[in-house]
């Protein structure tokens, strides 16, 4: 994100990120656009500088913000939205799908957890991304911990965020800068993979 002298915001980081993701996918022998998307959210604490966007996630007992992300089959970021922690998971994911629909023209399947179950969510995804898209809910079968198939991919992306101290909490006053920090961390990760 670049703020010019007249105050206009240009999202060059997002464009750079998308180009690097396409190049990395091609290096791995994949098509530039993914046919798979995985949606999830992560609640993170904020520092004392809370900013305007701030809330309490009652389910996870976290005061702060929520990061809604969509990743491809490799865990590479397709889109992100930062909201207050009490923001709706489904609504946040729908906004990310809508903002990222140009990157999802080849989409065939969306994997989500039980928090996104329901016909309304599936219909909203189909309206945005096309009728061919199938939403699959990966359900937990028991209360004991198990690595769920396909769901671990998005959890690994959240793990990548934790490699960057600036993303361990949400230190930013504005959600735009929080989003920029997320894109910046994955730009660094992808450039290192492309260089290796």
C-alpha positions in Angstrom: 0.0 0.0 0.0 1.4 3.4 -1.0 -0.1 6.7 0.2 0.7 9.4 -2.3 1.2 13.1 -1.5 -2.4 14.0 -2.2 -3.6 11.3 0.2 -4.8 8.7 -2.3 -4.1 5.1 -1.4 -2.6 2.9 -4.2 -2.5 -0.9 -3.4 0.8 -1.8 -5.1 1.6 -4.4 -2.5 -1.6 -6.4 -3.4 -0.6 -6.3 -7.1 2.9 -7.4 -6.4 1.6 -10.2 -4.1 -0.7 -11.5 -6.8 2.0 -11.5 -9.5 4.4 -13.4 -7.1 1.7 -15.9 -6.2 1.1 -16.6 -10.0 4.8 -17.0 -10.6 5.3 -19.3 -7.6 2.3 -21.5 -8.7 3.8 -21.7 -12.2 7.2 -22.7 -10.8 5.4 -25.5 -8.9 3.9 -26.7 -12.2 0.4 -25.4 -11.4 -1.9 -23.0 -13.2 -1.7 -19.3 -12.2 -5.2 -19.4 -10.8 -6.3 -22.0 -8.3 -9.4 -24.2 -8.7 -9.5 -24.6 -4.9 -10.1 -22.0 -2.2 -10.0 -22.5 1.6 -11.7 -19.9 3.9 -11.1 -19.3 7.6 -10.6 -16.6 10.2 -8.3 -15.9 13.0 -9.0 -13.7 16.0 -5.9 -11.8 17.3 -5.4 -9.5 20.2 -4.6 -5.8 19.7 -2.2 -3.7 21.6 -3.2 -0.7 23.8 -3.5 1.3 20.6 -6.7 -0.3 19.7 -7.8 1.9 16.8 -11.3 2.3 15.5 -11.9 -1.3 14.5 -11.9 -3.3 17.7 -14.2 -5.9 19.3 -14.5 -9.0 21.5 -14.7 -12.5 20.1 -16.8 -14.4 22.7 -16.1 -17.8 21.3 -12.3 -17.5 21.5 -12.3 -14.9 24.4 -10.1 -12.5 22.4 -10.3 -8.7 22.5 -9.1 -7.3 19.2 -9.6 -8.0 15.5 -10.4 -10.9 13.2 -8.4 -11.8 10.0 -10.6 -13.3 7.4 -8.6 -15.1 4.7 -9.0 -17.1 1.6 -6.0 -19.2 0.4 -5.4 -21.5 -2.5 -4.4 -25.2 -2.4 -0.8 -24.3 -1.5 -1.8 -22.0 1.3 -0.9 -18.9 -0.6 -3.1 -15.9 0.1 -5.9 -15.0 -2.4 -7.6 -12.4 -0.3 -7.8 -10.9 3.3 -10.1 -8.7 5.3 -9.5 -7.4 8.8 -12.5 -6.6 10.9 -13.5 -6.3 14.6 -13.1 -9.6 16.5 -16.9 -9.9 16.9 -17.4 -9.7 13.1 -19.3 -12.6 11.5 -17.1 -15.3 9.9 -19.5 -15.9 7.1 -20.0 -12.3 6.2 -16.2 -11.6 6.4 -15.6 -14.6 4.0 -18.3 -13.4 1.6 -16.7 -9.9 1.5 -13.3 -11.5 0.7 -14.8 -13.7 -2.0 -16.4 -10.6 -3.5 -13.2 -8.5 -3.4 -11.2 -11.4 -4.9 -13.6 -12.6 -7.6 -11.3 -11.6 -10.5 -8.7 -14.1 -9.0 -11.3 -16.9 -8.7 -12.5 -17.3 -12.2 -11.3 -20.9 -12.3 -12.7 -21.8 -8.9 -14.4 -25.2 -8.6 -14.4 -26.0 -4.8 -14.3 -24.1 -1.5 -13.3 -25.9 1.7 -14.5 -24.5 5.0 -15.0 -25.5 8.6 -18.3 -25.9 10.4 -18.5 -22.2 11.2 -19.4 -21.6 7.5 -22.0 -24.3 7.2 -25.4 -23.5 5.9 -27.2 -23.1 2.6 -27.1 -19.3 2.6 -23.3 -19.1 2.7 -23.0 -21.7 -0.1 -25.5 -19.7 -2.2 -23.7 -16.5 -1.6 -20.4 -18.0 -2.8 -22.1 -19.4 -5.9 -23.6 -16.0 -6.7 -20.2 -14.3 -6.5 -18.0 -17.0 -8.0 -20.3 -18.9 -10.3 -22.8 -21.8 -10.1 -20.1 -24.4 -10.8 -18.5 -23.8 -7.3 -19.1 -26.4 -4.7 -18.8 -25.6 -1.0 -17.6 -28.5 1.1 -17.7 -28.3 4.9 -14.9 -30.3 6.6 -16.5 -31.5 9.8 -14.8 -32.6 13.0 -15.8 -36.2 13.7 -14.8 -36.3 17.4 -13.8 -34.0 20.2 -10.2 -35.3 20.3 -7.6 -33.4 18.3 -7.1 -34.6 14.8 -5.5 -33.0 11.7 -8.4 -32.5 9.4 -7.8 -33.2 5.7 -7.5 -30.0 3.6 -8.2 -27.8 6.6 -4.6 -27.8 7.8 -3.6 -25.8 4.7 -5.2 -22.6 5.9 -4.0 -23.2 9.5 -0.5 -23.5 8.1 -1.0 -20.0 6.5 -1.9 -18.6 10.0 1.3 -20.3 11.2 3.3 -18.5 8.6 1.9 -15.2 10.0 3.4 -16.0 13.4 6.9 -16.1 11.9 6.6 -12.3 11.7 6.7 -10.6 15.0 4.6 -7.7 13.7 1.7 -10.2 13.1 1.9 -11.9 16.5 -0.7 -9.4 17.6 -2.4 -6.6 15.7 -0.2 -3.6 16.4 -1.7 -1.3 13.8 -4.1 1.6 14.3 -5.9 1.0 11.0 -7.1 -2.2 9.3 -5.5 -1.1 6.0 -2.0 -1.2 7.6 -2.9 -4.6 9.2 -3.8 -5.9 5.8 -0.6 -4.5 4.3 1.5 -6.2 6.9 -0.2 -9.6 6.1 0.5 -9.1 2.4 4.1 -8.0 3.1 4.8 -11.1 5.2 3.6 -13.4 2.4 5.5 -11.3 -0.3 8.7 -12.0 1.7 7.8 -15.8 2.0 7.1 -16.1 -1.8 10.2 -14.2 -2.9 12.4 -16.5 -0.8 10.7 -19.6 -2.3 11.1 -18.2 -5.9 14.8 -17.4 -5.2 15.6 -20.9 -3.9 
